[in-house]
Amino acid sequence: MREVAVVSVGYTRVSEHWEKSIKGLFVEAALKALENADLSVRSLDGMYVANVFAGYLQGQTNLANVLADSLGVYDKFAISIDAGGASGALAIHEAYKDVAHGVRDVVMVCGVEKMSETSPQEVVSALTSVADQEYLRYTGITVHSLAALIYKTYLRRFNKKQEDVALMSVVDHEHAITCSHAQYPFKLSVEAIMSSAILADPIRALEVISPSDGSAAIIMCPHEKAKELGLSHVKLVTSQIARDKFNLMERDDLLSMKALIEAAQRAYNSTGITPSDLSFVELYDDYSVMGVIALEKLGLCGPGEGVELLKNGEVKLSGSIPVNTFGGLKARGAPLGAVGVYQAVEAYLQLTGNAGPNQVKNARIGLTQTSCGFNSIVVINLFEACC
Amino acid sequence: MATSAYWRTRLQRYRLMGNKCSTCNKIFFPPRLVCPYCGSVKLSESKLPERGRLVDYTVVYSAPECYETVIPYVVGLVELENGVKIVAPITDVDVNEVEEGMEVELTIRRLPEQLEGGMICYTYKFRPVIK
């Protein structure tokens, strides 16, 4: 196995990009990544494109083929990856295998999503389309309502207050204030969350992701090649994927999140890295409660203690385990298929010392957790600083 | 969804038909072609009990297309008499009066959403048992 490096990143701000198409967003991020490494598009061996909703919202299928062509990459492999919210990280997982096993040398992974050009109802439908349609279509059951059942179970089992769980979103917003690529770079209070609209009781609108447009790209190659090229780089030391039952009712317990535990354990065991070695974590908080559960299942604290980490400030940039250092899904924004790539971009920025005002001191090892369907797919990527 | 695709799921929608695995004896819903617990393909149809208990619920205010006309509505986690759990809409109860632990029974109701060509569609819902 070859050691794998990330040698460059490019990304757009997460926003509502009315003037840019899905193609425009993709090309912008991809060209920036190439430019930052002074690489020509000809030097790519091909690319993975991560996206969820182009087929649904733009009516554009065959996405990788169309987008690669728009970048002038018409003679190399281009593969679309759709795995809901886990798409971006799963694309990185595939590229990692290619580079590690010597199948390909220079691979781009680009996540792109355009969700703003639709009504809120269409967005709910689109988000729900990630669930099993034969089962949930024509019932009125939404993804939010399933999340609400998980949320209520969590509050009850650990005797926690929603005001405390919602701190997850407060922390995200605090970190986004100084993040130039964040969709919502402003402070958010618990009071504001608790007075926002209820989506599915108890879930409030301001503790859930919103529709976003954005694109993020990374370029990966063997570590040896990165050194030859003299590029500022980080190592992707492992990429682990685990899956769990998609139908929540078929799981033993709504809070078991077996795939999250399994992927994290495999990442730790295969590298010898432990939770206490982590300099920061970018976790998947599509709902505030999912972020709190992730803190626990990733081994950063015990069961039911996630809220304590939030309350005592451990997850702040200056805390013992900074979390979502650029604003996470809630405040950086969540262009769904691109989320895992944004997380990798942020890990790269932290570990190369380019995180600006969001820099975590002495950042050496970063973990990204990307999920789909309440952790029915989980990808854990571990990044390590070089030199 | 095409009318034929909806029609193919009529047994689960109108009769709450699930499966019983002949190998591991687990019962599950919705129906599948392969047992999610043991991988067996020896499955038989198994009609789920029509009564159960409301374990938990949520009130939905943010709805998909068409359903915004019926908000707020209740979605519940129902444990049926044989222990199988199912997520289903709860009806015939005020959102302020719904309670965990409530005994509920199956009913088939019309949805606000229509199929292509205006065909009416229905789904399973649960309502409080009238004592």
Contacts between the chains, C-beta under 8 A, distances in Angstrom:
chain1	res1	chain2	res2	distance
A	119	B	65	7.9
A	120	B	62	7.5
A	121	B	63	7.1
A	121	B	64	6.1
A	121	B	65	4.4
A	121	B	68	6.0
A	122	B	65	6.3
A	124	B	62	6.1
A	124	B	63	6.6
A	124	B	64	4.6
A	124	B	65	7.7
A	125	B	64	4.4
A	125	B	65	5.2
A	128	B	64	5.8
A	132	B	30	7.8
A	133	B	1	7.0
A	134	B	5	7.7
A	134	B	9	5.6
A	134	B	30	6.8
A	135	B	12	7.9
A	135	B	30	4.6
A	137	B	1	5.6
A	138	B	1	6.9
A	138	B	6	6.6
A	138	B	13	7.2
A	138	B	111	5.9
A	138	B	113	6.4
A	138	B	121	5.3
A	138	B	123	5.8
A	139	B	88	7.1
A	139	B	89	6.3
A	139	B	111	7.8
A	139	B	123	4.9
A	139	B	124	7.7
A	140	B	60	7.3
A	140	B	63	7.1
A	140	B	64	7.6
A	140	B	67	5.2
A	140	B	70	7.5
A	140	B	73	6.4
A	140	B	75	7.1
A	140	B	89	5.2
A	140	B	111	6.8
A	140	B	112	8.0
A	140	B	123	7.3
A	141	B	75	5.4
A	141	B	87	5.7
A	141	B	88	7.5
A	141	B	89	6.9
A	142	B	60	6.1
A	142	B	62	7.2
A	142	B	63	6.8
A	142	B	64	6.2
A	142	B	75	7.5
A	144	B	60	7.0
A	144	B	62	5.9
A	145	B	58	5.0
A	145	B	60	5.2
A	145	B	75	4.1
A	145	B	87	7.6
A	146	B	87	6.8
A	148	B	58	3.6
A	148	B	75	7.9
A	149	B	56	5.5
A	149	B	57	8.0
A	149	B	58	6.1
A	149	B	77	5.5
A	149	B	87	7.3
A	152	B	56	5.7
A	152	B	58	7.0
A	153	B	56	6.9
A	197	B	61	6.7
A	197	B	62	7.4
A	198	B	59	7.4
A	198	B	61	5.0
A	199	B	60	7.7
A	199	B	61	6.0
A	199	B	62	3.9
A	200	B	58	4.6
A	200	B	59	6.9
A	200	B	60	4.8
A	200	B	61	6.8
A	200	B	62	6.7
A	200	B	75	7.2
A	201	B	58	5.1
A	201	B	59	4.3
A	201	B	60	8.0
A	201	B	61	7.5
A	202	B	58	7.8
A	203	B	58	7.9
A	205	B	62	7.6
A	245	B	36	6.3
A	247	B	30	7.9
A	247	B	36	7.4
A	248	B	87	7.4
A	249	B	29	7.6
A	249	B	77	7.6
A	249	B	84	8.0
A	249	B	85	4.5
A	249	B	86	6.1
A	249	B	87	6.2
A	250	B	28	6.3
A	250	B	36	5.4
A	250	B	37	7.8
